C-alpha cells in the first residue's frame, strides 16, 4: 500500500545573508510508503484493505506537520480511487 505523493518543506539554517536574498526551490518530490516487517505481519496479519488499519488491530505511527502540529492524513490510492483512514496512531 502506498500513500500519495506529498510536498514536504525543508529549511536550512543560514548566516550572513538577509532573508530577502534567499531563493526557494523545490528540491524533490517524494512518496510516503506504508511498511511493516515480516515478523510484524506474521504476528498481526497482513491487512487486505486499508480500512482494516482503523480497527485497532495494528500499531500505527503518526507523523505531524512541524508547522501546524496536525497529523498527516493516511490516504491510500489504487488507480483513481483514494481511501482515507483515521490512523488511531500508537506512536506520534
LUMTI-416726 format. One record per residue (C-alpha): x, y, z; residue number from 1. Coordinates in nm, 3 decimals, padded with zeros to 5 digits, always signed. Last residue first. Layout:
// residues N
<site <X Y Z> NUM>
...
***
This chain:
// residues 92
<site <+00.336 +01.012 +01.732> 92>
<site <+00.304 +00.648 +01.833> 91>
<site <+00.003 +00.415 +01.865> 90>
<site <-00.190 +00.601 +01.600> 89>
<site <-00.567 +00.584 +01.566> 88>
<site <-00.490 +00.631 +01.194> 87>
<site <-00.825 +00.754 +01.069> 86>
<site <-00.845 +00.633 +00.709> 85>
<site <-00.856 +00.791 +00.367> 84>
<site <-00.923 +00.581 +00.058> 83>
<site <-00.846 +00.712 -00.290> 82>
<site <-00.970 +00.557 -00.615> 81>
<site <-00.805 +00.675 -00.936> 80>
<site <-00.576 +00.373 -00.963> 79>
<site <-00.550 +00.233 -00.613> 78>
<site <-00.462 +00.508 -00.374> 77>
<site <-00.417 +00.509 +00.002> 76>
<site <-00.457 +00.807 +00.232> 75>
<site <-00.339 +00.844 +00.591> 74>
<site <-00.361 +01.211 +00.669> 73>
<site <-00.068 +01.397 +00.819> 72>
<site <-00.124 +01.484 +01.182> 71>
<site <-00.163 +01.849 +01.270> 70>
<site <+00.114 +02.024 +01.465> 69>
<site <+00.086 +02.323 +01.231> 68>
<site <+00.447 +02.395 +01.136> 67>
<site <+00.602 +02.060 +01.227> 66>
<site <+00.335 +01.870 +01.031> 65>
<site <+00.278 +01.554 +01.230> 64>
<site <+00.363 +01.192 +01.161> 63>
<site <+00.152 +00.914 +01.306> 62>
<site <+00.290 +00.569 +01.373> 61>
<site <+00.049 +00.277 +01.351> 60>
<site <+00.009 -00.037 +01.560> 59>
<site <-00.249 -00.268 +01.402> 58>
<site <-00.558 -00.443 +01.536> 57>
<site <-00.730 -00.115 +01.624> 56>
<site <-00.999 -00.134 +01.355> 55>
<site <-00.871 +00.164 +01.156> 54>
<site <-00.593 -00.036 +00.983> 53>
<site <-00.856 -00.273 +00.845> 52>
<site <-00.986 +00.017 +00.633> 51>
<site <-00.668 -00.010 +00.426> 50>
<site <-00.785 -00.344 +00.279> 49>
<site <-00.624 -00.690 +00.291> 48>
<site <-00.435 -00.620 +00.613> 47>
<site <-00.141 -00.855 +00.672> 46>
<site <-00.174 -01.047 +00.995> 45>
<site <-00.066 -00.906 +01.334> 44>
<site <+00.201 -01.163 +01.431> 43>
<site <+00.322 -01.271 +01.087> 42>
<site <+00.286 -00.914 +00.963> 41>
<site <+00.505 -00.789 +01.248> 40>
<site <+00.773 -01.051 +01.177> 39>
<site <+00.770 -00.969 +00.805> 38>
<site <+00.834 -00.603 +00.892> 37>
<site <+00.574 -00.343 +00.806> 36>
<site <+00.562 -00.061 +00.552> 35>
<site <+00.337 +00.224 +00.443> 34>
<site <+00.503 +00.441 +00.184> 33>
<site <+00.544 +00.816 +00.167> 32>
<site <+00.614 +00.941 -00.179> 31>
<site <+00.869 +01.203 -00.272> 30>
<site <+00.906 +01.518 -00.472> 29>
<site <+01.250 +01.674 -00.459> 28>
<site <+01.437 +02.001 -00.433> 27>
<site <+01.163 +02.259 -00.484> 26>
<site <+01.340 +02.591 -00.486> 25>
<site <+01.323 +02.890 -00.253> 24>
<site <+01.575 +03.170 -00.311> 23>
<site <+01.732 +03.370 -00.029> 22>
<site <+01.849 +03.730 -00.061> 21>
<site <+01.533 +03.866 +00.106> 20>
<site <+01.617 +03.663 +00.417> 19>
<site <+01.937 +03.868 +00.466> 18>
<site <+02.255 +03.672 +00.437> 17>
<site <+02.533 +03.624 +00.693> 16>
<site <+02.409 +03.302 +00.842> 15>
<site <+02.169 +03.043 +00.714> 14>
<site <+01.978 +02.747 +00.855> 13>
<site <+01.826 +02.508 +00.602> 12>
<site <+01.453 +02.454 +00.577> 11>
<site <+01.284 +02.157 +00.413> 10>
<site <+00.921 +02.168 +00.308> 9>
<site <+00.749 +01.848 +00.210> 8>
<site <+00.518 +01.813 -00.085> 7>
<site <+00.308 +01.500 -00.092> 6>
<site <+00.295 +01.194 -00.313> 5>
<site <+00.000 +00.971 -00.234> 4>
<site <+00.023 +00.689 +00.019> 3>
<site <+00.129 +00.345 -00.085> 2>
<site <+00.000 +00.000 +00.000> 1>
***
